[in-house]
Amino acid sequence: MKKGLLINDLELGYAPMSAYAFLNLIEDKEFPKYVADSHLYIIAQRRELTFNNFSSYQNNEIIRFEIKQENNTELIHCNMPLFQEYIATDKTKGVGVRLKNRNNTIKKKNTPPYNGTQGITFQEINLETNERKHLIWFSPEKLLENYWNGHIELNITGDIRKILEYKVHYVGKSTEQNICARLSNHKTFQEILINQEPLTYGNIPSNEIVILLFRISDVNTMTRWGDESTGEEVENFLNNYRTPDDRTISLDAEKALIKHLQPEYNKVLYKSYPKRDDLLNKDVHDTILYGFVDPITLIYEDGQIRGNENLYERDYLTIEKK
């Protein structure tokens, strides 16, 4: 007798995006290509994150700031060098830092230390002509996601997990079209934006509702063979078994998440999952696991699911044959 585990790791295909940021990103022709391998998504809500208390030192080559979340006592203190691989690399040029704050108006200018900033844009400046070239843009979550994936150099203090908690409203998948096209005309997405009350007084839902895009980052199998198994059976499995493709796993992960999380905006809740034609009953393994590799926490009515780079510290959804 053979028993086995199929272990599927899900990772963010892009940093968590507010609805407002997502609608701006999909205007970029390159963005849909970047997230083309993301087939699973979650629409969730959290209190808005902002950059605060900016300062600089070492001839303005290092900037200091804090990342803060509304009504959260956890502060993330950051020191970031401007000259590094994915920001500015040419020290013969200047670096411009532009701060995006929607509350900054002609009548009410945002002044130092520029609290409540929603985004930072870095520009390369030709010191002779003052010509500017766009380098990179960060929201607080995009900056942190680049940090934990090792793409940027950032010295931080504070527990980022405490500001990366997301209340789940909806789980969906897009396997036949690009996920950006799916969400661009998504009736439930619009319904959530209209119906959800903001978590923070004075804010609006489009700043708090977030899109989490997920792709399959890794698939592993663990198989145990009983004494009655023949060498031919073992050899046949080792030579011929192929793990399911990303789309198949995403389809099944959607059902598993919906059944477990029971999101309020999902109309079909898959209470009888897994059925005969679902992955568990078509694959050779008798147990399937789903876990998140990023340091986020999904909040739902009956609990939470914690992601973690360390597979021994993350939570798994477990689906077993009966």
N, C-alpha and C positions, 0 to 999 in steps of 0.2 A: 504493500500500500504506500502511496506517495502523498505527502502533504507539503504545502509550500506557501510562501508569502510573495505577493507582488507589491513592491514598495514604490510609491510614486511621490516624487518631490515636486512641489509647486513653488515657483518663484515669481516675483513681480516682473512683468515685462517692461514696466516703466514705473517711475516713482508715483505714489498716490497723487492724484490730481483733483483739485476742486472742479466742480462742474464749470465754473467760469474759466479756469485755466484750460480744461479739456476743449471747450468750444473754440478757444484761441489756437490751441495746438493743432487741431485738425485742419486749420487753414494752411498749415505748412505741408507742402506736397510730399516732403520726405518723411513726415511723422507716421503715416499709415504703413510705409515700408518698414520702419523701425520696429513696429509692434505687430508685424504680420504673423509672427509665430505665437502670438497670444490668442488663445481660443476660449478662454474662460474669463468672466468678469464678475465683480461684486460692486453693487452700488451701496454705499454706506454713508455714515455721517459722523463727524467729530467736530469739536470746537476748533475754530480757526487758529492756525499757527502763524506767527509773525517774527520778523527780525527786529531786534531792539538794541539800544545803547551802543551805537557804533563809536569806535575810536581806532586809531592807528599808531604804529610805532615802527622803529627801524627804518627811518626815512620813507615812511608810508608804504613800505613793502609788505607789511603784515597788518591785517585788519582784525580787530576784536569786535565781537558782537554777541548777543544772546538770542536764543530761540525760545520763545515763550508761547504758551497756549492759554487761551482765555480760561479763567477760573481753575487753573492748574498751578499748584505751588512749585512744581518741578521746573527749574531753569537749566537750560543747556548753554554753557559758556563755551565759546568757540574762538580759537586763534587760527587764522588762515593765511598762509603766504600767497601773495598775488602771483609770484613767478613760480609756476610749476607746470607740468606737462599739459594738463587739460584746461589751463586758464590762460596765462600769458607766458611766453617763452623768450621773447626778444627784449633784452634789457636795454637796447638802444632806443626803444619806444616807451612812451608813457602808458599808464593803465588808467582808464576812466572807470569809475564806479557810479552807476546810475541806480537810484533806489525808486522802486515802484510802490507808491502808496496812494490808493484811490481816494483817501481823505485829504490829500494834498491839493488844494485849490488856490486860485488866484487870490481869493479873499482870505483864505486861511492856510498860510504856508506851513509845511511841516519843518520844524527847526531841529538842530542837534539836541539830543543824540538820535534823532530820527526814529522814534518808537512807532510801532504799528506798521512797519514796512512789510509788504506782502511778497516782494520779489527784488532780486539783485541782478543787474545786467553788467557784464564786464566788457569794456571796449579797449582796443589797441589804438593809441593816439600817435600819429606822426608828429613829432615835436617841431618839425620845420613848417609843415603845412596845416597842422591842426586837423588833418583828415582823420576820421574815426572809422574803425572796422569792428563789427560785432564779433565777440569771442564766444561768450556763453551766458546763459541765463539760469538762475536758480530760484526756485521757491524753497521754503524751509524743508519740505519733505524731499524735494529733488536733491538738495544739498546733502541731506542725511543719507539718502539712498546711495548717492555716489560715494559717500564716505564709507559706509559699511561694506560696499562692494570693492573698496580699494582703488577707486578711480581718481580720487583727489586726496591731497594731504590736508588734514584738518586735525587740530589738537582740541579735544573737547573734554569737558567735565560735566557730569550729570548723567542720568539714566534715560536714554532716548526711548526706551520701551514705554515709559510712563506717559509719553506724549504721542505714541503711535497706537492708539486704541480706537477701533472703528466699530460702530454699531451697525450691524448688517440690516439692510432694508430689502435687498433683492440679489439673487444669484442667477446668472445667465451664461449662455455660451454662444459662440459664433464660429462655426466650423466650415460653413459654405461661402462666407463672404468676409472681407476684412472687418475686424472688430470695430474700426472707426466708422465704417459705413453702417454697421448694425446699430451703433449707439447714436449716430447722427439723427436717425428718425425713429427713436425708441419711445413708444407711447408711455411705457411704465416709467422711464427716466423722467419724462415731462410731468407725469402724474406725481412723482415723488417731489420734484421741485416745487410744484404748485401746492401740494397738501402738507408737506412737512413743516412743522414749526421750527424756527431757529432755536438752537440750544442756548445761545447767548443773546440777551436783550439788545436790540438795536442792530443786530446783524441780519443778513438775508440768507436764505437757504442755498443759493448758488455758491456762496463762499464756504459753506459747511458740508454740503453733499459732495462726496468724493467718488471717483472711479478708481477701482483697483483692477488692473489687468494682470492676468496670470498666464504663464506658459509652463510647460512641463520641462523641468530642468534635469531630471535624472529618473531613471527607472531601473530598479534592481530586483533580482529574484533570489529567494532562499528556499531551497528544496530539501526535504528529508525523505529518504527512501526506506521502506520497510524491508524486513528480512525476506519477504516473499517476492520482492521485485527482482526481475531478471536483469542480467547484464545488457541484454538486447534492449529492454525498455529504457534503461538509463542512457545507453548510447544513443538511442533514437531521440530522446529528449534533448540531450546535449548538442546533437548535430542539427536538429530540425526546429527546435522551439525558437520563436522570434517574439520579442516583447511587442505588445500592441503599439500602434502608432499614436502620435500626440493627439490627433483628433478623436480617436476612439477613447483614449484615456480622459480627455476633456469632457466628452459627452457623459461618461460615467461619473466623473468627479462632480459635474453639475448636479446630477441626481442625488449623489451621496451627500453633498453639502446641503441641498434643499431639504432632504429628509431630516438631516440632523439639526439644521439651524431653524427650519420652519420660518423663513422670512415673511414678514407681513404682506409684502407686495407680490409674492409669487402666488399665482392662482392655482397651479398644479403643485402639490406638495409631496408626491411620490411616496405615499405612506406604505405602499406594497412593494417598494424597491427592496432587494433586487428581484426582478422577474427573470423568466427563463432566457429571454434574449438579451439580458444585461451582461456586462463584461464578466462578472463573477461566475456566471453559469456557462460562459463560452470559453473562458480561459482555463488553463490546466491547473491553476492555483486554487486553493480553497479559502484563502484569506487575502484581501486587498487592503492596503493602507494608503492613506493620503495625508501628507504633512506639508507645512509651509516652512521654507528655509529662511525667510526674512524676519527681522525682529519686530513683527507686528502682532497685535492681538485683535482677534475678531470677537466682538461682543454680541451675544444673542440672549433671548429671554431666559433660557435655562442655564447659561454659563458663558464660557469663553474658550477660544482655541488660541493657543500661543504658538507663534512661529519662532524658530531658532536655527542658526547655522549648525549648531551641534545637534546631531540626530537624536542624542540621548536626552536632550532638554526640550525638545519640541513635542507638541501634542499631535496625536494621530487620530484620524477617523478610521475606524476599523469596520470592514464589511466581511462577514463570514458566511460560508455555506451552512445551511441548516441540515 
